[in-house]
Amino acid sequence: MLSRDEDCADAIQEAILKAYQKIHTLREPAYFKTWLVRIVMNECHQLNRNRKNLVSIEESTEPYSKDHGYEKIDLEQMLDSLPKEQKQLLKLYHLDDISIHELSLIFEVPENTIKTRLRRAREKMREELTKHEEVSTWKNGKNN
């Protein structure tokens, strides 16, 4: 029922402790073995439920620079460098997939105004991206 030896030992230890504490509830001493096995099984099920959402250190991997985790942080940092309205527009349009028509209703401006603001926000973002790339290519006093 359990794949790791440590989990088996934990289940047995907990089962023995519970059996010792609840021995007075055993009605028929002839069924002691069955009763104890049932307690062990319940402990195994409980351990599986508790460990279901855990990831062991061996299974987890360190994210690489190409993973989306770092890219998302960089994206958030670049978005934070934009004015508030431009940041909101880019997030709503590109990340939340809200249409230009819906954005015009939200901001209460014509659709062409939304298109212009999006274009300006993209240009500003492109400038930030260019700055970011220039900084990241500069290493140890040398340009890579």
C-alpha positions in Angstrom: 0.0 0.0 0.0 2.9 2.3 0.6 6.0 2.6 -1.6 8.6 4.0 0.8 10.0 2.1 3.7 9.9 5.2 5.9 6.1 5.5 5.2 5.6 1.8 6.2 7.5 2.4 9.4 5.4 5.5 10.2 2.2 3.6 9.5 3.2 0.7 11.7 4.3 3.0 14.5 1.1 4.9 14.5 -1.0 1.7 14.3 0.8 0.3 17.3 0.2 3.5 19.3 -3.5 3.6 18.4 -4.0 -0.1 19.1 -2.4 0.4 22.5 -4.5 3.4 23.3 -7.8 1.7 22.1 -7.2 -1.9 23.2 -10.1 -1.6 25.6 -12.5 -1.1 22.7 -11.6 -4.6 21.3 -14.7 -6.7 22.0 -13.4 -10.1 20.9 -9.7 -11.0 21.7 -9.8 -13.7 19.0 -10.0 -11.0 16.4 -7.0 -9.0 17.6 -5.0 -9.7 14.5 -7.8 -8.7 12.2 -8.4 -5.6 14.3 -4.7 -4.6 14.2 -4.4 -5.2 10.4 -7.4 -2.9 9.9 -5.8 -0.2 12.0 -2.5 -0.5 9.9 -4.5 -0.3 6.7 -6.3 2.8 7.9 -3.0 4.4 8.8 -1.7 3.6 5.3 -4.7 5.2 3.7 -4.3 8.2 6.0 -0.6 8.6 5.0 -1.4 8.3 1.3 -4.1 11.1 1.7 -1.7 13.3 3.6 1.2 12.8 1.2 -0.9 13.1 -1.9 -0.1 16.8 -2.5 3.6 16.6 -1.4 6.5 16.5 -3.8 9.6 14.9 -2.6 12.9 16.7 -3.0 14.2 14.0 -5.3 11.3 14.5 -7.7 11.4 18.3 -7.7 13.7 20.0 -10.2 15.3 23.4 -10.1 13.8 25.6 -12.8 16.1 26.5 -15.6 16.5 29.9 -17.0 14.4 28.8 -20.0 11.5 27.7 -17.7 8.4 29.8 -17.6 8.9 30.7 -14.0 11.7 33.1 -14.6 10.1 34.5 -17.8 7.0 35.3 -15.9 9.0 37.2 -13.2 10.8 39.1 -16.0 7.5 39.9 -17.7 6.0 41.1 -14.4 9.0 43.3 -13.7 8.8 44.8 -17.2 5.1 45.4 -16.9 5.7 47.1 -13.6 8.0 49.6 -15.3 5.0 50.8 -17.5 2.5 53.4 -16.5 -0.5 51.9 -14.7 -3.0 52.1 -17.6 -0.6 50.6 -20.2 0.2 47.8 -17.8 -3.6 47.1 -17.3 -4.3 47.2 -21.0 -1.5 44.8 -21.9 -2.4 42.4 -19.2 -6.1 42.5 -20.0 -5.6 42.1 -23.8 -2.7 39.7 -24.0 -2.9 37.7 -20.8 -6.6 37.7 -20.0 -7.7 37.6 -23.7 -10.2 40.5 -23.4 -11.2 41.8 -26.8 -10.7 45.4 -28.0 -14.4 45.9 -28.0 -14.7 44.8 -24.4 -11.7 46.9 -23.4 -13.4 49.9 -25.0 -16.5 49.3 -22.8 -14.4 48.8 -19.7 -12.4 52.0 -20.2 -15.3 53.9 -21.7 -13.4 55.1 -24.8 -13.7 54.3 -28.5 -12.1 51.1 -29.9 -9.6 53.1 -32.0 -8.4 54.8 -28.8 -7.8 51.3 -27.2 -5.9 50.2 -30.3 -3.7 53.3 -30.1 -3.1 52.9 -26.4 -2.2 49.2 -27.0 0.2 50.1 -29.7 1.9 52.7 -27.5 2.1 50.2 -24.6 3.7 47.6 -26.8 6.2 50.1 -28.1 7.1 51.1 -24.5 7.3 47.4 -23.6 9.6 46.8 -26.6 11.9 49.6 -25.3 12.0 47.9 -21.9 12.7 44.6 -23.4 15.6 46.0 -25.4 17.0 47.6 -22.3 16.6 44.3 -20.5 18.4 42.3 -23.2 21.3 44.9 -23.3 21.7 44.5 -19.6 21.6 40.7 -19.7 24.2 40.5 -22.5 26.7 42.6 -20.5 28.7 40.2 -18.3 32.0 40.6 -16.4 32.7 43.9 -18.0 32.4 42.4 -21.5 29.7 42.4 -24.0 28.8 38.8 -25.0 
